[in-house]
Amino acid sequence: MSTALGRVLIRLISLEDCPDSFGDQVTVSMNTQNPIEERDFKSRDPLQIGLRTTSLCP
């Protein structure tokens, strides 16, 4: 099986100088194949980030 003719479409969006919520807005608005719900962003919650950071072994 040859993959020499395969193509992959990518889109690069710079988040430089954008508001903090811009990345999440792009994720929601550009994802048309899989519904994204509020629960999908829970891992980005500051409390969850703190718990993850403090529970990692040194």
C-alpha positions as CSV (number, residue, x, y, z in Angstrom):
1,M,0.0,0.0,0.0
2,S,1.5,3.4,-1.0
3,T,0.9,6.6,0.8
4,A,2.9,8.7,-1.7
5,L,-0.3,10.2,-3.1
6,G,-2.0,11.0,0.2
7,R,-2.8,14.5,1.2
8,V,-3.6,16.1,4.5
9,L,-5.2,19.5,4.8
10,I,-4.1,21.5,7.8
11,R,-4.9,25.0,9.0
12,L,-2.5,26.9,11.2
13,I,-3.9,29.8,13.3
14,S,-1.6,32.0,15.3
15,L,-2.9,32.8,18.8
16,E,-0.2,35.5,19.2
17,D,-1.7,38.8,20.5
18,C,-5.2,37.2,20.8
19,P,-7.5,37.3,23.8
20,D,-7.2,34.3,26.1
21,S,-10.5,32.8,25.0
22,F,-9.8,33.0,21.2
23,G,-8.3,29.5,21.0
24,D,-11.4,28.0,22.5
25,Q,-13.6,30.0,20.2
26,V,-11.7,28.8,17.2
27,T,-12.0,25.2,18.4
28,V,-15.7,25.4,18.8
29,S,-16.4,27.3,15.6
30,M,-14.1,25.2,13.3
31,N,-15.1,21.8,14.5
32,T,-18.0,20.8,12.4
33,Q,-17.7,17.0,12.5
34,N,-17.7,16.4,16.2
35,P,-19.9,18.4,18.6
36,I,-17.9,20.1,21.3
37,E,-19.6,20.7,24.7
38,E,-18.6,22.7,27.8
39,R,-17.4,19.5,29.5
40,D,-14.7,19.1,26.8
41,F,-13.0,22.2,28.2
42,K,-13.0,21.2,31.9
43,S,-9.3,20.1,31.8
44,R,-8.4,23.7,31.1
45,D,-10.1,24.9,34.3
46,P,-7.6,26.6,36.6
47,L,-8.6,24.3,39.5
48,Q,-8.0,21.2,37.4
49,I,-4.7,22.5,36.2
50,G,-3.6,23.2,39.8
51,L,-4.7,19.7,40.9
52,R,-2.7,18.2,38.0
53,T,0.4,20.2,38.7
54,T,0.4,19.5,42.4
55,S,-0.3,15.8,42.1
56,L,2.6,15.0,39.7
57,C,5.5,13.2,41.3
58,P,8.8,15.1,41.2
